[in-house]
């Protein structure tokens, strides 16, 4: 599939995220017909605007029940808040953009893009963290009327278009969250 616009990239990644989440929930080792159908239907629905992404409020509620741990490494010590999309790059200074981070990860990441920073560490983001990131990126792109903008013509954004995953590892290589959930 050829991805040419900002919206196509964000929608494709979000649809892949749903596919991966379904596979992890079903405890499958590889993606099957059901997961590919989820991806296909969601991508088509997002593209035609007959379906939408879940609200950020769902992620905020989830933040209240997830184990309090660094969203990057899982440490439970020396926690502070981090802006998932850095305010230095134009990310919002709102609760939707705040995540837990340990002192070491927060210092190492600094103002870098979270997905670029994780990729430099050879880490694929936990799915729930990636979901929040993609929701923020989609929201920002919609607010700026960039969804139909060709990728090659996209302006500098607070998030990294090049770091948004087009493909996902096998379900066995993914984590729903950085620490095990009960």
VMD Tcl script that builds the backbone (N, CA, C; Angstrom):
set m [mol new atoms 546]
animate dup $m
set s [atomselect $m all]
$s set {name element resname resid chain x y z} {
  {N N UNK 1 A 0.836 -1.177 0.000}
  {CA C UNK 1 A 0.000 0.000 0.000}
  {C C UNK 1 A 0.883 1.243 0.000}
  {N N UNK 2 A 0.579 2.167 -0.875}
  {CA C UNK 2 A 1.344 3.407 -0.941}
  {C C UNK 2 A 0.667 4.468 -0.073}
  {N N UNK 3 A 1.442 5.023 0.828}
  {CA C UNK 3 A 0.957 6.062 1.723}
  {C C UNK 3 A 1.533 7.384 1.252}
  {N N UNK 4 A 0.634 8.336 0.946}
  {CA C UNK 4 A 1.118 9.596 0.365}
  {C C UNK 4 A 0.778 10.832 1.182}
  {N N UNK 5 A -0.208 10.747 2.087}
  {CA C UNK 5 A -0.606 11.942 2.839}
  {C C UNK 5 A -0.408 11.727 4.344}
  {N N UNK 6 A -0.410 12.814 5.068}
  {CA C UNK 6 A -0.299 12.762 6.523}
  {C C UNK 6 A -1.430 11.913 7.104}
  {N N UNK 7 A -2.647 12.144 6.647}
  {CA C UNK 7 A -3.792 11.395 7.149}
  {C C UNK 7 A -3.689 9.910 6.865}
  {N N UNK 8 A -3.256 9.548 5.662}
  {CA C UNK 8 A -3.103 8.126 5.337}
  {C C UNK 8 A -2.094 7.465 6.272}
  {N N UNK 9 A -0.976 8.134 6.526}
  {CA C UNK 9 A 0.039 7.581 7.415}
  {C C UNK 9 A -0.514 7.383 8.831}
  {N N UNK 10 A -1.153 8.414 9.364}
  {CA C UNK 10 A -1.681 8.327 10.722}
  {C C UNK 10 A -2.795 7.286 10.826}
  {N N UNK 11 A -3.684 7.255 9.859}
  {CA C UNK 11 A -4.774 6.277 9.877}
  {C C UNK 11 A -4.248 4.851 9.711}
  {N N UNK 12 A -3.266 4.651 8.834}
  {CA C UNK 12 A -2.696 3.319 8.612}
  {C C UNK 12 A -2.014 2.819 9.889}
  {N N UNK 13 A -1.250 3.682 10.530}
  {CA C UNK 13 A -0.575 3.283 11.761}
  {C C UNK 13 A -1.596 2.970 12.858}
  {N N UNK 14 A -2.633 3.785 12.965}
  {CA C UNK 14 A -3.680 3.555 13.981}
  {C C UNK 14 A -4.415 2.237 13.693}
  {N N UNK 15 A -4.679 1.944 12.430}
  {CA C UNK 15 A -5.335 0.683 12.066}
  {C C UNK 15 A -4.418 -0.506 12.364}
  {N N UNK 16 A -3.112 -0.368 12.118}
  {CA C UNK 16 A -2.150 -1.411 12.472}
  {C C UNK 16 A -2.104 -1.615 13.981}
  {N N UNK 17 A -2.226 -0.529 14.707}
  {CA C UNK 17 A -2.253 -0.585 16.166}
  {C C UNK 17 A -3.442 -1.427 16.643}
  {N N UNK 18 A -4.611 -1.210 16.062}
  {CA C UNK 18 A -5.798 -1.995 16.416}
  {C C UNK 18 A -5.590 -3.468 16.077}
  {N N UNK 19 A -4.955 -3.732 14.938}
  {CA C UNK 19 A -4.653 -5.106 14.532}
  {C C UNK 19 A -3.733 -5.763 15.564}
  {N N UNK 20 A -2.693 -5.048 15.969}
  {CA C UNK 20 A -1.733 -5.584 16.936}
  {C C UNK 20 A -2.386 -5.796 18.303}
  {N N UNK 21 A -3.211 -4.849 18.711}
  {CA C UNK 21 A -3.901 -4.969 20.005}
  {C C UNK 21 A -4.798 -6.203 20.009}
  {N N UNK 22 A -5.500 -6.423 18.923}
  {CA C UNK 22 A -6.368 -7.598 18.808}
  {C C UNK 22 A -5.558 -8.894 18.900}
  {N N UNK 23 A -4.407 -8.919 18.236}
  {CA C UNK 23 A -3.569 -10.123 18.254}
  {C C UNK 23 A -3.019 -10.396 19.649}
  {N N UNK 24 A -2.616 -9.346 20.353}
  {CA C UNK 24 A -2.099 -9.526 21.714}
  {C C UNK 24 A -3.213 -9.999 22.638}
  {N N UNK 25 A -4.382 -9.404 22.512}
  {CA C UNK 25 A -5.520 -9.795 23.340}
  {C C UNK 25 A -5.903 -11.261 23.088}
  {N N UNK 26 A -5.824 -11.684 21.830}
  {CA C UNK 26 A -6.147 -13.069 21.474}
  {C C UNK 26 A -4.981 -14.023 21.746}
  {N N UNK 27 A -3.836 -13.469 22.152}
  {CA C UNK 27 A -2.628 -14.253 22.453}
  {C C UNK 27 A -2.171 -15.089 21.254}
  {N N UNK 28 A -2.203 -14.471 20.074}
  {CA C UNK 28 A -1.737 -15.162 18.876}
  {C C UNK 28 A -0.257 -14.852 18.643}
  {N N UNK 29 A 0.430 -15.770 18.016}
  {CA C UNK 29 A 1.853 -15.577 17.732}
  {C C UNK 29 A 2.079 -14.774 16.459}
  {N N UNK 30 A 1.098 -14.824 15.558}
  {CA C UNK 30 A 1.203 -14.044 14.325}
  {C C UNK 30 A -0.170 -13.495 13.980}
  {N N UNK 31 A -0.187 -12.548 13.076}
  {CA C UNK 31 A -1.447 -11.933 12.679}
  {C C UNK 31 A -2.234 -12.896 11.807}
  {N N UNK 32 A -3.525 -12.963 12.050}
  {CA C UNK 32 A -4.398 -13.844 11.290}
  {C C UNK 32 A -5.467 -13.058 10.550}
  {N N UNK 33 A -6.345 -13.788 9.937}
  {CA C UNK 33 A -7.419 -13.201 9.133}
  {C C UNK 33 A -8.237 -12.181 9.926}
  {N N UNK 34 A -8.577 -12.512 11.169}
  {CA C UNK 34 A -9.392 -11.604 11.990}
  {C C UNK 34 A -8.679 -10.276 12.209}
  {N N UNK 35 A -7.384 -10.322 12.489}
  {CA C UNK 35 A -6.638 -9.083 12.720}
  {C C UNK 35 A -6.502 -8.263 11.435}
  {N N UNK 36 A -6.278 -8.930 10.311}
  {CA C UNK 36 A -6.173 -8.202 9.044}
  {C C UNK 36 A -7.515 -7.547 8.673}
  {N N UNK 37 A -8.611 -8.212 9.022}
  {CA C UNK 37 A -9.930 -7.628 8.761}
  {C C UNK 37 A -10.156 -6.396 9.644}
  {N N UNK 38 A -9.735 -6.475 10.892}
  {CA C UNK 38 A -9.850 -5.322 11.788}
  {C C UNK 38 A -9.092 -4.142 11.202}
  {N N UNK 39 A -7.851 -4.389 10.776}
  {CA C UNK 39 A -7.039 -3.315 10.200}
  {C C UNK 39 A -7.700 -2.740 8.951}
  {N N UNK 40 A -8.146 -3.601 8.073}
  {CA C UNK 40 A -8.749 -3.156 6.819}
  {C C UNK 40 A -10.005 -2.324 7.049}
  {N N UNK 41 A -10.883 -2.813 7.893}
  {CA C UNK 41 A -12.144 -2.097 8.159}
  {C C UNK 41 A -11.903 -0.769 8.863}
  {N N UNK 42 A -10.997 -0.769 9.838}
  {CA C UNK 42 A -10.729 0.473 10.558}
  {C C UNK 42 A -10.062 1.494 9.646}
  {N N UNK 43 A -9.094 1.067 8.847}
  {CA C UNK 43 A -8.438 2.005 7.940}
  {C C UNK 43 A -9.455 2.605 6.962}
  {N N UNK 44 A -10.307 1.758 6.392}
  {CA C UNK 44 A -11.333 2.255 5.458}
  {C C UNK 44 A -12.277 3.217 6.179}
  {N N UNK 45 A -12.710 2.862 7.373}
  {CA C UNK 45 A -13.623 3.714 8.133}
  {C C UNK 45 A -12.997 5.044 8.520}
  {N N UNK 46 A -11.735 5.030 8.929}
  {CA C UNK 46 A -11.049 6.281 9.264}
  {C C UNK 46 A -10.888 7.146 8.020}
  {N N UNK 47 A -10.520 6.519 6.917}
  {CA C UNK 47 A -10.309 7.257 5.664}
  {C C UNK 47 A -11.592 7.892 5.154}
  {N N UNK 48 A -12.706 7.172 5.284}
  {CA C UNK 48 A -14.001 7.684 4.814}
  {C C UNK 48 A -14.717 8.518 5.869}
  {N N UNK 49 A -14.120 8.616 7.044}
  {CA C UNK 49 A -14.677 9.352 8.182}
  {C C UNK 49 A -16.008 8.768 8.663}
  {N N UNK 50 A -16.180 7.449 8.477}
  {CA C UNK 50 A -17.347 6.767 9.028}
  {C C UNK 50 A -17.008 6.144 10.382}
  {N N UNK 51 A -15.718 6.128 10.718}
  {CA C UNK 51 A -15.253 5.647 12.010}
  {C C UNK 51 A -14.283 6.688 12.561}
  {N N UNK 52 A -14.083 6.651 13.851}
  {CA C UNK 52 A -13.153 7.597 14.468}
  {C C UNK 52 A -12.230 6.907 15.451}
  {N N UNK 53 A -11.226 7.637 15.863}
  {CA C UNK 53 A -10.337 7.129 16.902}
  {C C UNK 53 A -11.051 7.285 18.240}
  {N N UNK 54 A -10.661 6.503 19.204}
  {CA C UNK 54 A -11.253 6.637 20.534}
  {C C UNK 54 A -10.842 7.959 21.158}
  {N N UNK 55 A -11.631 8.454 22.091}
  {CA C UNK 55 A -11.305 9.738 22.716}
  {C C UNK 55 A -10.079 9.637 23.623}
  {N N UNK 56 A -9.350 10.736 23.734}
  {CA C UNK 56 A -8.205 10.789 24.640}
  {C C UNK 56 A -8.645 10.588 26.087}
  {N N UNK 57 A -9.892 10.885 26.392}
  {CA C UNK 57 A -10.407 10.672 27.752}
  {C C UNK 57 A -10.300 9.200 28.147}
  {N N UNK 58 A -10.446 8.276 27.185}
  {CA C UNK 58 A -10.274 6.849 27.489}
  {C C UNK 58 A -8.860 6.574 27.975}
  {N N UNK 59 A -7.881 7.217 27.347}
  {CA C UNK 59 A -6.488 7.042 27.749}
  {C C UNK 59 A -6.231 7.683 29.111}
  {N N UNK 60 A -6.911 8.779 29.381}
  {CA C UNK 60 A -6.764 9.429 30.685}
  {C C UNK 60 A -7.311 8.524 31.793}
  {N N UNK 61 A -8.452 7.892 31.552}
  {CA C UNK 61 A -9.010 6.952 32.535}
  {C C UNK 61 A -8.061 5.773 32.728}
  {N N UNK 62 A -7.480 5.311 31.651}
  {CA C UNK 62 A -6.539 4.204 31.712}
  {C C UNK 62 A -5.307 4.581 32.535}
  {N N UNK 63 A -4.873 5.828 32.414}
  {CA C UNK 63 A -3.717 6.302 33.174}
  {C C UNK 63 A -3.960 6.162 34.683}
  {N N UNK 64 A -5.205 6.249 35.082}
  {CA C UNK 64 A -5.552 6.161 36.503}
  {C C UNK 64 A -5.465 4.725 37.040}
  {N N UNK 65 A -5.607 3.724 36.168}
  {CA C UNK 65 A -5.617 2.340 36.634}
  {C C UNK 65 A -4.363 1.546 36.270}
  {N N UNK 66 A -3.575 2.045 35.328}
  {CA C UNK 66 A -2.334 1.355 34.980}
  {C C UNK 66 A -1.359 1.459 36.141}
  {N N UNK 67 A -0.493 0.472 36.302}
  {CA C UNK 67 A 0.519 0.576 37.349}
  {C C UNK 67 A 1.359 1.841 37.153}
  {N N UNK 68 A 1.631 2.541 38.253}
  {CA C UNK 68 A 2.416 3.768 38.165}
  {C C UNK 68 A 3.871 3.382 37.928}
  {N N UNK 69 A 4.296 3.543 36.671}
  {CA C UNK 69 A 5.643 3.154 36.269}
  {C C UNK 69 A 6.061 4.007 35.077}
  {N N UNK 70 A 7.354 4.092 34.866}
  {CA C UNK 70 A 7.875 4.820 33.701}
  {C C UNK 70 A 7.301 4.172 32.440}
  {N N UNK 71 A 6.713 4.962 31.580}
  {CA C UNK 71 A 6.071 4.424 30.376}
  {C C UNK 71 A 7.086 3.972 29.334}
  {N N UNK 72 A 8.358 4.255 29.560}
  {CA C UNK 72 A 9.405 3.865 28.610}
  {C C UNK 72 A 10.167 2.612 29.046}
  {N N UNK 73 A 10.458 2.490 30.363}
  {CA C UNK 73 A 11.277 1.362 30.827}
  {C C UNK 73 A 10.603 0.513 31.901}
  {N N UNK 74 A 9.534 1.012 32.509}
  {CA C UNK 74 A 8.828 0.262 33.531}
  {C C UNK 74 A 9.308 0.490 34.955}
  {N N UNK 75 A 10.349 1.299 35.136}
  {CA C UNK 75 A 10.841 1.574 36.484}
  {C C UNK 75 A 9.742 2.229 37.313}
  {N N UNK 76 A 9.742 1.928 38.598}
  {CA C UNK 76 A 8.757 2.520 39.498}
  {C C UNK 76 A 9.405 3.499 40.475}
  {N N UNK 77 A 10.674 3.815 40.216}
  {CA C UNK 77 A 11.419 4.702 41.110}
  {C C UNK 77 A 11.740 6.026 40.438}
  {N N UNK 78 A 11.789 7.070 41.246}
  {CA C UNK 78 A 12.172 8.412 40.799}
  {C C UNK 78 A 11.319 8.874 39.616}
  {N N UNK 79 A 10.004 8.740 39.750}
  {CA C UNK 79 A 9.091 9.093 38.661}
  {C C UNK 79 A 8.781 10.589 38.654}
  {N N UNK 80 A 8.623 11.095 37.468}
  {CA C UNK 80 A 8.157 12.458 37.245}
  {C C UNK 80 A 7.254 12.412 36.028}
  {N N UNK 81 A 6.702 13.537 35.652}
  {CA C UNK 81 A 5.890 13.550 34.435}
  {C C UNK 81 A 6.753 14.002 33.266}
  {N N UNK 82 A 6.423 13.483 32.109}
  {CA C UNK 82 A 7.121 13.822 30.875}
  {C C UNK 82 A 6.068 14.183 29.842}
  {N N UNK 83 A 6.404 15.106 28.983}
  {CA C UNK 83 A 5.522 15.428 27.854}
  {C C UNK 83 A 5.815 14.422 26.753}
  {N N UNK 84 A 4.833 13.606 26.414}
  {CA C UNK 84 A 5.003 12.602 25.367}
  {C C UNK 84 A 5.453 13.270 24.079}
  {N N UNK 85 A 4.772 14.340 23.700}
  {CA C UNK 85 A 5.206 15.170 22.567}
  {C C UNK 85 A 5.738 16.451 23.193}
  {N N UNK 86 A 7.027 16.629 23.097}
  {CA C UNK 86 A 7.740 17.688 23.807}
  {C C UNK 86 A 7.156 19.085 23.560}
  {N N UNK 87 A 7.038 19.843 24.639}
  {CA C UNK 87 A 6.575 21.233 24.507}
  {C C UNK 87 A 7.602 22.071 23.754}
  {N N UNK 88 A 8.871 21.679 23.820}
  {CA C UNK 88 A 9.907 22.395 23.057}
  {C C UNK 88 A 9.690 22.260 21.552}
  {N N UNK 89 A 9.004 21.191 21.150}
  {CA C UNK 89 A 8.713 20.960 19.734}
  {C C UNK 89 A 7.316 21.448 19.346}
  {N N UNK 90 A 6.533 21.891 20.360}
  {CA C UNK 90 A 5.187 22.378 20.072}
  {C C UNK 90 A 4.075 21.526 20.645}
  {N N UNK 91 A 4.424 20.525 21.436}
  {CA C UNK 91 A 3.415 19.697 22.087}
  {C C UNK 91 A 2.683 20.500 23.152}
  {N N UNK 92 A 1.481 20.104 23.444}
  {CA C UNK 92 A 0.639 20.833 24.399}
  {C C UNK 92 A 1.084 20.569 25.833}
  {N N UNK 93 A 0.887 21.555 26.673}
  {CA C UNK 93 A 1.168 21.412 28.094}
  {C C UNK 93 A -0.149 21.071 28.802}
  {N N UNK 94 A -0.699 19.926 28.434}
  {CA C UNK 94 A -1.981 19.470 28.967}
  {C C UNK 94 A -1.835 18.047 29.506}
  {N N UNK 95 A -2.800 17.636 30.305}
  {CA C UNK 95 A -2.788 16.293 30.866}
  {C C UNK 95 A -2.777 15.191 29.820}
  {N N UNK 96 A -3.405 15.432 28.683}
  {CA C UNK 96 A -3.430 14.428 27.610}
  {C C UNK 96 A -2.027 14.086 27.126}
  {N N UNK 97 A -1.108 15.028 27.253}
  {CA C UNK 97 A 0.246 14.882 26.731}
  {C C UNK 97 A 1.240 14.476 27.824}
  {N N UNK 98 A 0.760 14.210 29.030}
  {CA C UNK 98 A 1.657 13.863 30.135}
  {C C UNK 98 A 1.662 12.366 30.396}
  {N N UNK 99 A 2.852 11.836 30.602}
  {CA C UNK 99 A 3.041 10.421 30.925}
  {C C UNK 99 A 4.050 10.323 32.069}
  {N N UNK 100 A 4.069 9.181 32.762}
  {CA C UNK 100 A 5.071 8.941 33.790}
  {C C UNK 100 A 6.387 8.577 33.133}
  {N N UNK 101 A 7.475 9.121 33.664}
  {CA C UNK 101 A 8.818 8.765 33.203}
  {C C UNK 101 A 9.770 8.796 34.390}
  {N N UNK 102 A 10.681 7.849 34.433}
  {CA C UNK 102 A 11.682 7.866 35.489}
  {C C UNK 102 A 12.707 8.949 35.149}
  {N N UNK 103 A 13.477 9.316 36.134}
  {CA C UNK 103 A 14.459 10.379 35.962}
  {C C UNK 103 A 15.434 10.051 34.820}
  {N N UNK 104 A 15.898 8.804 34.749}
  {CA C UNK 104 A 16.874 8.421 33.720}
  {C C UNK 104 A 16.288 8.537 32.306}
  {N N UNK 105 A 15.089 8.015 32.103}
  {CA C UNK 105 A 14.468 8.095 30.773}
  {C C UNK 105 A 14.116 9.532 30.410}
  {N N UNK 106 A 13.581 10.273 31.376}
  {CA C UNK 106 A 13.201 11.659 31.121}
  {C C UNK 106 A 14.428 12.479 30.718}
  {N N UNK 107 A 15.542 12.277 31.410}
  {CA C UNK 107 A 16.771 13.001 31.083}
  {C C UNK 107 A 17.330 12.566 29.737}
  {N N UNK 108 A 17.294 11.277 29.469}
  {CA C UNK 108 A 17.827 10.761 28.206}
  {C C UNK 108 A 16.993 11.213 27.008}
  {N N UNK 109 A 15.677 11.148 27.163}
  {CA C UNK 109 A 14.776 11.559 26.073}
  {C C UNK 109 A 14.861 13.062 25.843}
  {N N UNK 110 A 14.899 13.811 26.921}
  {CA C UNK 110 A 14.964 15.281 26.875}
  {C C UNK 110 A 13.821 15.809 26.006}
  {N N UNK 111 A 14.115 16.622 25.010}
  {CA C UNK 111 A 13.071 17.218 24.164}
  {C C UNK 111 A 12.902 16.449 22.853}
  {N N UNK 112 A 13.505 15.269 22.763}
  {CA C UNK 112 A 13.401 14.491 21.520}
  {C C UNK 112 A 12.019 13.879 21.367}
  {N N UNK 113 A 11.696 13.544 20.153}
  {CA C UNK 113 A 10.446 12.849 19.870}
  {C C UNK 113 A 10.499 11.471 20.526}
  {N N UNK 114 A 9.426 11.086 21.207}
  {CA C UNK 114 A 9.400 9.819 21.937}
  {C C UNK 114 A 9.614 8.615 21.019}
  {N N UNK 115 A 8.987 8.610 19.852}
  {CA C UNK 115 A 9.140 7.467 18.950}
  {C C UNK 115 A 10.545 7.399 18.365}
  {N N UNK 116 A 11.127 8.548 18.048}
  {CA C UNK 116 A 12.506 8.565 17.550}
  {C C UNK 116 A 13.458 8.081 18.638}
  {N N UNK 117 A 13.244 8.540 19.863}
  {CA C UNK 117 A 14.094 8.159 20.987}
  {C C UNK 117 A 14.001 6.657 21.251}
  {N N UNK 118 A 12.785 6.119 21.255}
  {CA C UNK 118 A 12.616 4.681 21.456}
  {C C UNK 118 A 13.253 3.884 20.316}
  {N N UNK 119 A 13.099 4.348 19.082}
  {CA C UNK 119 A 13.697 3.656 17.934}
  {C C UNK 119 A 15.222 3.637 18.037}
  {N N UNK 120 A 15.817 4.731 18.517}
  {CA C UNK 120 A 17.271 4.788 18.690}
  {C C UNK 120 A 17.732 3.771 19.728}
  {N N UNK 121 A 16.836 3.391 20.625}
  {CA C UNK 121 A 17.135 2.374 21.652}
  {C C UNK 121 A 16.686 0.981 21.201}
  {N N UNK 122 A 16.297 0.848 19.931}
  {CA C UNK 122 A 15.794 -0.409 19.370}
  {C C UNK 122 A 14.591 -0.941 20.128}
  {N N UNK 123 A 13.692 -0.031 20.521}
  {CA C UNK 123 A 12.474 -0.405 21.228}
  {C C UNK 123 A 11.255 0.020 20.420}
  {N N UNK 124 A 10.324 -0.896 20.257}
  {CA C UNK 124 A 9.028 -0.545 19.695}
  {C C UNK 124 A 8.178 -0.103 20.875}
  {N N UNK 125 A 7.440 1.000 20.750}
  {CA C UNK 125 A 6.696 1.491 21.912}
  {C C UNK 125 A 5.606 0.527 22.361}
  {N N UNK 126 A 5.331 0.496 23.672}
  {CA C UNK 126 A 4.169 -0.265 24.134}
  {C C UNK 126 A 2.921 0.256 23.414}
  {N N UNK 127 A 2.002 -0.626 23.105}
  {CA C UNK 127 A 0.848 -0.247 22.289}
  {C C UNK 127 A 0.002 0.858 22.907}
  {N N UNK 128 A -0.173 0.826 24.224}
  {CA C UNK 128 A -0.995 1.867 24.839}
  {C C UNK 128 A -0.316 3.236 24.790}
  {N N UNK 129 A 1.001 3.268 24.826}
  {CA C UNK 129 A 1.731 4.526 24.680}
  {C C UNK 129 A 1.637 5.014 23.238}
  {N N UNK 130 A 1.812 4.107 22.286}
  {CA C UNK 130 A 1.711 4.472 20.871}
  {C C UNK 130 A 0.299 4.967 20.544}
  {N N UNK 131 A -0.700 4.356 21.143}
  {CA C UNK 131 A -2.084 4.789 20.904}
  {C C UNK 131 A -2.276 6.251 21.313}
  {N N UNK 132 A -1.775 6.603 22.492}
  {CA C UNK 132 A -1.887 7.987 22.963}
  {C C UNK 132 A -1.137 8.924 22.012}
  {N N UNK 133 A 0.058 8.538 21.613}
  {CA C UNK 133 A 0.874 9.354 20.703}
  {C C UNK 133 A 0.121 9.586 19.387}
  {N N UNK 134 A -0.406 8.510 18.817}
  {CA C UNK 134 A -1.123 8.637 17.538}
  {C C UNK 134 A -2.375 9.493 17.675}
  {N N UNK 135 A -3.095 9.344 18.777}
  {CA C UNK 135 A -4.285 10.179 18.984}
  {C C UNK 135 A -3.903 11.654 19.046}
  {N N UNK 136 A -2.816 11.961 19.747}
  {CA C UNK 136 A -2.348 13.351 19.820}
  {C C UNK 136 A -1.929 13.850 18.439}
  {N N UNK 137 A -1.217 13.012 17.686}
  {CA C UNK 137 A -0.754 13.393 16.352}
  {C C UNK 137 A -1.936 13.617 15.407}
  {N N UNK 138 A -2.931 12.755 15.473}
  {CA C UNK 138 A -4.125 12.902 14.626}
  {C C UNK 138 A -4.864 14.182 14.997}
  {N N UNK 139 A -5.030 14.410 16.291}
  {CA C UNK 139 A -5.726 15.615 16.754}
  {C C UNK 139 A -5.002 16.884 16.272}
  {N N UNK 140 A -3.681 16.921 16.419}
  {CA C UNK 140 A -2.906 18.086 15.972}
  {C C UNK 140 A -3.005 18.275 14.459}
  {N N UNK 141 A -2.943 17.178 13.728}
  {CA C UNK 141 A -3.009 17.254 12.266}
  {C C UNK 141 A -4.374 17.735 11.797}
  {N N UNK 142 A -5.416 17.296 12.464}
  {CA C UNK 142 A -6.764 17.763 12.116}
  {C C UNK 142 A -6.917 19.247 12.428}
  {N N UNK 143 A -6.453 19.664 13.614}
  {CA C UNK 143 A -6.548 21.080 13.992}
  {C C UNK 143 A -5.828 21.981 13.005}
  {N N UNK 144 A -4.754 21.490 12.415}
  {CA C UNK 144 A -3.940 22.277 11.474}
  {C C UNK 144 A -4.328 22.032 10.014}
  {N N UNK 145 A -5.405 21.268 9.802}
  {CA C UNK 145 A -5.883 20.942 8.449}
  {C C UNK 145 A -4.789 20.324 7.586}
  {N N UNK 146 A -4.079 19.353 8.158}
  {CA C UNK 146 A -2.958 18.731 7.447}
  {C C UNK 146 A -3.239 17.301 6.986}
  {N N UNK 147 A -4.419 16.782 7.268}
  {CA C UNK 147 A -4.677 15.376 6.975}
  {C C UNK 147 A -4.537 15.039 5.484}
  {N N UNK 148 A -4.880 15.968 4.599}
  {CA C UNK 148 A -4.763 15.713 3.165}
  {C C UNK 148 A -3.460 16.230 2.569}
  {N N UNK 149 A -2.564 16.704 3.413}
  {CA C UNK 149 A -1.283 17.244 2.957}
  {C C UNK 149 A -0.355 16.102 2.544}
  {N N UNK 150 A 0.259 16.194 1.362}
  {CA C UNK 150 A 1.240 15.170 0.974}
  {C C UNK 150 A 2.380 15.113 1.992}
  {N N UNK 151 A 2.860 13.916 2.271}
  {CA C UNK 151 A 3.938 13.755 3.238}
  {C C UNK 151 A 5.144 14.613 2.878}
  {N N UNK 152 A 5.457 14.670 1.589}
  {CA C UNK 152 A 6.626 15.439 1.142}
  {C C UNK 152 A 6.460 16.936 1.370}
  {N N UNK 153 A 5.214 17.409 1.492}
  {CA C UNK 153 A 4.960 18.841 1.667}
  {C C UNK 153 A 4.572 19.194 3.106}
  {N N UNK 154 A 4.609 18.221 3.994}
  {CA C UNK 154 A 4.193 18.471 5.380}
  {C C UNK 154 A 5.171 19.420 6.063}
  {N N UNK 155 A 4.651 20.389 6.796}
  {CA C UNK 155 A 5.530 21.315 7.525}
  {C C UNK 155 A 6.157 20.623 8.735}
  {N N UNK 156 A 7.068 21.303 9.388}
  {CA C UNK 156 A 7.648 20.813 10.642}
  {C C UNK 156 A 6.513 20.666 11.652}
  {N N UNK 157 A 6.447 19.529 12.305}
  {CA C UNK 157 A 5.372 19.245 13.252}
  {C C UNK 157 A 5.951 18.928 14.628}
  {N N UNK 158 A 5.147 19.016 15.677}
  {CA C UNK 158 A 5.626 18.682 17.014}
  {C C UNK 158 A 5.972 17.203 17.185}
  {N N UNK 159 A 5.486 16.360 16.300}
  {CA C UNK 159 A 5.765 14.928 16.334}
  {C C UNK 159 A 6.481 14.547 15.043}
  {N N UNK 160 A 7.112 13.390 15.051}
  {CA C UNK 160 A 7.915 12.956 13.912}
  {C C UNK 160 A 7.119 12.048 12.978}
  {N N UNK 161 A 6.820 12.547 11.793}
  {CA C UNK 161 A 6.118 11.720 10.803}
  {C C UNK 161 A 6.967 10.514 10.409}
  {N N UNK 162 A 8.268 10.706 10.317}
  {CA C UNK 162 A 9.139 9.610 9.873}
  {C C UNK 162 A 9.244 8.496 10.909}
  {N N UNK 163 A 8.934 8.782 12.168}
  {CA C UNK 163 A 9.027 7.767 13.220}
  {C C UNK 163 A 7.721 6.989 13.412}
  {N N UNK 164 A 6.653 7.437 12.787}
  {CA C UNK 164 A 5.365 6.741 12.941}
  {C C UNK 164 A 5.441 5.410 12.193}
  {N N UNK 165 A 5.196 4.316 12.905}
  {CA C UNK 165 A 5.377 3.000 12.275}
  {C C UNK 165 A 4.329 2.686 11.209}
  {N N UNK 166 A 4.825 2.217 10.065}
  {CA C UNK 166 A 3.944 1.752 8.990}
  {C C UNK 166 A 3.719 0.251 9.112}
  {N N UNK 167 A 4.691 -0.434 9.687}
  {CA C UNK 167 A 4.580 -1.876 9.922}
  {C C UNK 167 A 4.838 -2.136 11.402}
  {N N UNK 168 A 4.311 -3.229 11.882}
  {CA C UNK 168 A 4.443 -3.588 13.286}
  {C C UNK 168 A 5.134 -4.944 13.403}
  {N N UNK 169 A 5.900 -5.130 14.465}
  {CA C UNK 169 A 6.492 -6.450 14.706}
  {C C UNK 169 A 5.404 -7.501 14.952}
  {N N UNK 170 A 5.807 -8.745 14.995}
  {CA C UNK 170 A 4.875 -9.823 15.313}
  {C C UNK 170 A 4.310 -9.612 16.716}
  {N N UNK 171 A 3.099 -10.099 16.963}
  {CA C UNK 171 A 2.486 -9.915 18.284}
  {C C UNK 171 A 3.366 -10.405 19.436}
  {N N UNK 172 A 4.107 -11.480 19.218}
  {CA C UNK 172 A 4.961 -12.024 20.283}
  {C C UNK 172 A 6.097 -11.072 20.659}
  {N N UNK 173 A 6.374 -10.093 19.804}
  {CA C UNK 173 A 7.446 -9.130 20.065}
  {C C UNK 173 A 6.911 -7.805 20.612}
  {N N UNK 174 A 5.610 -7.719 20.811}
  {CA C UNK 174 A 4.984 -6.481 21.274}
  {C C UNK 174 A 4.553 -6.581 22.729}
  {N N UNK 175 A 4.417 -5.414 23.338}
  {CA C UNK 175 A 3.887 -5.340 24.694}
  {C C UNK 175 A 2.698 -4.377 24.666}
  {N N UNK 176 A 1.652 -4.757 25.398}
  {CA C UNK 176 A 0.514 -3.872 25.521}
  {C C UNK 176 A 0.914 -2.643 26.344}
  {N N UNK 177 A 1.581 -2.902 27.462}
  {CA C UNK 177 A 2.070 -1.826 28.313}
  {C C UNK 177 A 3.484 -2.182 28.751}
  {N N UNK 178 A 4.183 -1.247 29.261}
  {CA C UNK 178 A 5.594 -1.423 29.607}
  {C C UNK 178 A 5.799 -2.407 30.767}
  {N N UNK 179 A 4.818 -2.566 31.619}
  {CA C UNK 179 A 4.844 -3.569 32.687}
  {C C UNK 179 A 3.642 -4.484 32.494}
  {N N UNK 180 A 3.741 -5.681 33.031}
  {CA C UNK 180 A 2.646 -6.652 32.887}
  {C C UNK 180 A 1.372 -6.126 33.550}
  {N N UNK 181 A 0.261 -6.359 32.885}
  {CA C UNK 181 A -1.043 -5.961 33.427}
  {C C UNK 181 A -1.732 -7.187 33.985}
  {N N UNK 182 A -2.390 -7.011 35.117}
  {CA C UNK 182 A -3.079 -8.147 35.755}
  {C C UNK 182 A -4.304 -8.559 34.998}
}
mol reanalyze $m
mol bondsrecalc $m
mol representation Tube
mol addrep $m
